[in-house]
């Protein structure tokens, strides 16, 4: 099984370059926080939970390469690097969540010598990764019962192991149901303009031997009208206090179509995706990428 992101014994962050999939599996190693910021910004790593882990590991690298001799200077550097990381992708709240957790950890252990504090932060980043994987498996265990035998499932974008530290959210539910013996098949929307569904979701499901059919984004309504879709399950970038969900462009269209056809529409996401500071979805910042 591929590893989306991990901390290496040599003290680097190793991640799977998702821009190269499905043609080839290429791993890159980030040895400083600038390299992690570049990886997030250019979508070498993407997916809300995955970039939350990347942000935490990026701060661990910042700590590891710091020359600060006092906690005040150390924390100032950490905060500055954290803000630079946070600005790489504005919509997914998991990134800010991972950064803030690392800063809280530093504050909690500020009495330690800097060298010991660095090791605490590295362990915290690794713990965030492990918690994400376990949380995704729990989402799968809870959600798999929602999938009836013989279900045809539509998913959008990529909310699988590639979008997380491992296992996946929406695809984690599908994986869990498949592992439990539920007969199922998946329609994967291509997800323009970056084609995460075509390049990543279809590839992931094929790796697991789960039946998947790639469709163009504008086919979903036609398939619903013909009763060839039983339910929709997606991930999320941010969920506001009232339950409004921000996810990949095109998700709203699928939700409206699902309602019109009386189909269940599920969102699978970890607690780190909740942003209770925002009253509703209108306050969620929406990323608009450079057209070039």
C-alpha positions in Angstrom: 0.0 0.0 0.0 1.3 3.4 -0.9 2.1 6.0 1.8 0.6 9.4 1.3 2.8 11.2 3.8 5.2 10.0 6.5 8.1 11.2 8.7 11.3 9.4 7.8 13.9 8.1 10.2 16.3 10.6 8.6 14.1 13.5 9.7 12.4 14.4 6.5 8.8 14.5 5.3 8.3 11.9 2.5 5.2 12.3 0.4 3.7 10.8 -2.8 3.6 13.3 -5.6 0.0 13.2 -6.6 0.5 15.3 -9.7 2.3 12.3 -11.3 -0.5 9.8 -10.7 -1.7 7.5 -12.2 1.1 7.3 -14.7 3.9 6.8 -12.1 4.4 6.6 -8.3 7.1 9.2 -7.4 8.0 10.2 -3.9 9.5 13.5 -2.9 11.3 14.3 0.3 10.9 17.7 2.0 13.8 18.7 4.3 12.5 22.1 5.3 9.3 24.0 5.8 9.6 25.8 2.5 9.5 22.5 0.6 6.4 21.4 2.4 4.7 24.8 1.6 5.6 24.3 -2.0 4.2 20.7 -2.0 0.9 21.9 -0.6 0.7 25.0 -2.9 1.4 23.0 -6.0 -0.8 20.0 -5.0 2.0 17.5 -4.8 -0.1 16.7 -1.7 -3.8 17.6 -1.5 -6.9 16.7 0.4 -8.0 18.5 3.5 -6.9 15.9 6.2 -3.6 15.2 4.3 -2.6 18.8 4.2 -3.5 19.1 7.9 -0.9 16.4 8.6 1.5 18.1 6.1 1.2 21.4 7.9 2.0 19.7 11.3 5.0 18.0 9.8 6.1 21.2 8.1 6.2 22.9 11.5 8.1 19.9 12.9 10.7 20.6 10.1 10.7 24.3 11.0 11.4 23.4 14.6 14.1 20.9 13.6 16.0 23.5 11.5 15.6 26.4 14.0 18.7 28.0 15.5 16.7 29.8 18.2 18.2 29.6 21.7 15.2 31.0 23.6 11.6 29.9 23.6 10.3 33.3 22.7 12.4 33.4 19.5 11.6 29.8 18.7 7.9 30.4 19.1 8.0 33.5 17.0 9.7 31.6 14.2 7.2 28.7 14.5 4.3 31.2 14.3 5.7 32.9 11.2 6.3 29.6 9.4 2.9 28.4 10.4 1.2 31.5 8.9 3.1 30.9 5.7 1.9 27.3 5.6 -1.7 28.3 6.4 -1.8 30.7 3.4 -1.0 28.0 0.9 -4.5 26.6 0.8 -7.3 28.8 2.4 -10.4 26.6 2.2 -9.5 23.4 4.0 -9.6 24.2 7.7 -7.6 21.1 8.6 -4.4 22.9 7.6 -4.9 25.7 10.1 -6.1 23.0 12.7 -2.8 21.1 12.4 -0.7 24.2 12.6 -2.6 25.5 15.7 -2.3 22.1 17.4 1.5 22.2 16.9 1.7 25.7 18.3 -0.4 24.7 21.4 2.0 21.7 21.9 5.0 24.1 21.8 3.3 26.4 24.3 2.5 23.5 26.7 6.1 22.3 26.7 7.9 25.7 26.6 9.8 25.0 29.8 11.8 22.2 28.1 15.2 22.9 26.5 14.8 23.7 22.8 16.4 20.4 21.7 13.9 18.4 23.7 11.0 20.6 22.6 11.9 19.9 19.0 11.6 16.1 19.6 8.3 16.6 21.3 7.0 18.5 18.3 8.2 15.8 15.9 6.4 13.2 18.0 3.3 15.3 18.0 3.3 15.6 14.2 3.7 11.8 13.9 0.8 11.4 16.4 -1.4 13.6 14.3 -0.8 11.4 11.3 -1.6 8.2 13.3 -4.8 9.8 14.7 -5.9 10.7 11.2 -5.6 7.1 10.0 -7.4 5.7 13.0 -10.1 8.3 12.7 -10.6 7.4 9.1 -10.9 3.7 10.0 -13.5 4.7 12.5 -15.5 6.7 9.9 -15.4 3.7 7.7 -16.6 1.4 10.5 -19.5 3.7 11.3 -20.4 4.5 7.7 -20.2 1.1 6.0 -23.6 0.1 7.4 -25.2 2.9 5.3 -24.2 1.1 2.1 -26.8 -1.6 1.1 -25.7 -4.8 -0.7 -25.5 -4.2 -4.4 -25.2 -0.4 -4.1 -24.0 1.8 -6.9 -22.2 4.7 -5.2 -21.3 8.0 -6.8 -18.3 9.9 -5.4 -16.7 13.2 -6.4 -13.1 14.4 -6.3 -10.8 12.2 -4.2 -11.6 11.6 -0.5 -9.5 8.5 -0.2 -6.1 7.5 1.3 -4.5 10.0 -1.0 -6.5 12.8 0.6 -5.7 11.8 4.1 -2.8 10.2 6.0 -4.3 6.9 5.0 -7.5 4.8 4.4 -9.7 7.8 3.5 -12.9 9.4 4.5 -15.5 8.8 1.8 -13.5 6.1 0.2 -12.8 4.8 3.7 -16.5 4.1 4.1 -16.5 2.3 0.7 -13.3 0.3 1.6 -14.9 -0.8 4.9 -18.1 -1.9 3.3 -16.1 -3.8 0.6 -14.0 -5.4 3.3 -17.1 -6.5 5.2 -18.3 -8.3 2.1 -20.9 -5.8 0.8 -21.3 -6.1 -3.0 -20.9 -2.6 -4.4 -19.7 -0.6 -7.4 -18.5 3.0 -7.7 -19.1 5.8 -10.2 -16.2 8.2 -10.0 -16.8 11.7 -11.5 -13.7 12.9 -13.3 -13.7 16.2 -11.2 -12.6 19.0 -13.6 -10.4 21.0 -13.8 -7.8 19.0 -11.9 -9.2 15.6 -12.6 -8.8 14.2 -9.0 -11.6 11.7 -9.7 -10.1 10.5 -13.0 -6.4 10.5 -11.9 -6.7 9.6 -8.2 -10.0 8.0 -7.1 -10.2 5.6 -10.0 -6.6 4.6 -9.5 -7.1 4.1 -5.7 -10.1 1.9 -6.1 -8.4 -0.2 -8.8 -5.5 -0.7 -6.4 -8.0 -2.2 -3.9 -9.9 -4.3 -6.5 -13.1 -2.3 -6.1 -15.3 -2.0 -9.2 -15.1 1.5 -10.4 -16.4 3.3 -13.6 -15.1 6.7 -14.5 -17.8 9.2 -15.8 -17.7 12.7 -17.0 -19.0 15.2 -14.4 -22.1 16.1 -16.5 -23.3 12.4 -16.6 -24.4 12.3 -12.9 -27.9 13.6 -13.4 -28.6 11.2 -16.3 -27.5 8.2 -14.2 -29.7 9.3 -11.3 -32.7 9.7 -13.6 -32.1 6.2 -14.8 -31.8 4.9 -11.2 -28.3 3.7 -11.8 -27.0 5.5 -8.6 -28.2 4.5 -5.2 -26.3 7.0 -3.0 -23.7 9.7 -3.1 -20.8 10.0 -0.6 -18.2 12.8 -0.6 -15.5 14.3 1.7 -15.3 17.9 2.8 -12.8 20.8 3.0 -14.7 22.6 5.8 -18.0 22.3 7.6 -19.6 25.3 9.2 -21.5 25.5 12.5 -24.9 25.0 10.8 -23.7 22.0 8.8 -23.0 23.8 5.5 -20.3 21.9 3.7 -17.5 23.2 1.4 -16.0 20.7 -0.9 -14.7 20.4 -4.4 -16.5 22.5 -7.1 -19.4 20.5 -8.4 -20.4 19.0 -5.1 -23.3 21.4 -4.7 -24.7 20.3 -8.1 -24.6 16.7 -7.0 -26.4 17.5 -3.7 -29.2 19.3 -5.6 -29.5 16.5 -8.1 -29.6 13.9 -5.2 -32.4 15.8 -3.5 -34.3 16.1 -6.7 -34.1 12.3 -7.2 -34.6 11.3 -3.6 -31.2 9.8 -3.1 -29.1 9.7 0.1 -26.2 12.2 0.1 -23.5 11.6 2.8 -20.5 13.6 3.8 -17.6 11.7 5.5 -15.2 14.0 7.4 -13.0 14.0 10.5 -13.5 16.4 13.4 -10.6 18.5 12.1 -12.8 19.5 9.2 -15.4 21.2 11.5 -15.1 25.0 11.8 -17.5 26.0 14.5 -16.3 29.6 14.4 -18.2 30.1 11.1 -22.0 30.4 11.4 -22.7 29.1 7.9 -21.1 28.3 4.5 -21.2 31.9 3.3 -18.3 32.7 5.6 -16.0 29.9 4.3 -13.1 31.3 2.2 -13.1 29.7 -1.2 -9.9 29.1 -3.0 -9.6 30.2 -6.6 -6.5 28.8 -8.3 -4.4 30.5 -10.9 -5.8 29.7 -14.3 -2.3 29.0 -15.5 
